[in-house]
Amino acid sequence: MFPIRFKRPALLCMAMLTVVLSGCGLIQKVVDESKSVASAVFYKQIKILHLDFFSRSALNTDAEDTPLSTMVACLATENPRRF
């Protein structure tokens, strides 16, 4: 297929290309793992959050001005943006 003088450079070029392309994935994996280790060490993960809410007695009243129960939902978001 190739003359003898082109076989070694072609094989060397293919080997270098393989090493370079596999190195990109390896570097990305190392970077991702180091980020996950850093976030596990330096950021505290909250498992359970206890919240106490206090409101005015006139917040949710009926016709006789009796305060009624109010349901509050707290949702966790993936990013800290306001919605």
N, C-alpha and C positions, 0 to 999 in steps of 0.2 A: 504494500500500500504506500508507505512512505519510504524514501531512500534511507539507508542506514544512518546517514549523518543527521537526519531530522527526527529520528526516533527518540533519542535522549532528550533533546530540548522540548519536544512535544510532551513526553512523559513528565519531565521536570515542571513544565508549565501547568499540566493538569494536576500534578501533586500540589504545587503551590496554590493553585486556585481552590482546590479542595480544602487545604489548610486554612486559607484566608476566609472562605465562606463558612466553614465550621467554627472558626474562631469568633465570628460575629455573633453567632448564636450562643456560644459559650460565654462571651463577655456580657451579653444581655442577661443571661441566666444568673451570672454572678452579681450583676448590678441589682437585679430584682430580688435576689436572696438577701443581699446586704441591706436593701431598703426594708424588707420585711423584718429582719432581725433588729434593725434600728427602731422601727415603729413598735415592735414588741417590747423593747427595753425602755424606751424613753416616753412612750405614750401609754397612759393608764386606760385600760379598757373598762368601761362601766357596764357591769352585768345587770344590776338592779338599781333603779333610781327612785328614791322615795321623795315625793313632793307633797307639801302641805299647802292647800289653798284656803284663803280666808276672803270672804266677800262681805259686802254691805248687806244688811237685812232687807233692804228695798230693791235688791237686784232682780229677783224673779218672784214677783208676788201675784197672788190671785185677786179676785174682786174684793176680798175682805182684808187685804194687805197682809196675808199670811205668807211668809217666805216658802217657796217650793224648792224641792231638790233640783240641782242643776248637774248635768253630766258634762264633764270636761274630758276631752281626748287629747293625749300627748302622743305625737307621732315622731318617730325617728326618721331623719332624712339622711341621704348618702353624702350630701355636701352641705356646707354651712351657709348657703345662700338663703336669703329670705324669699318667701313665696307669697 
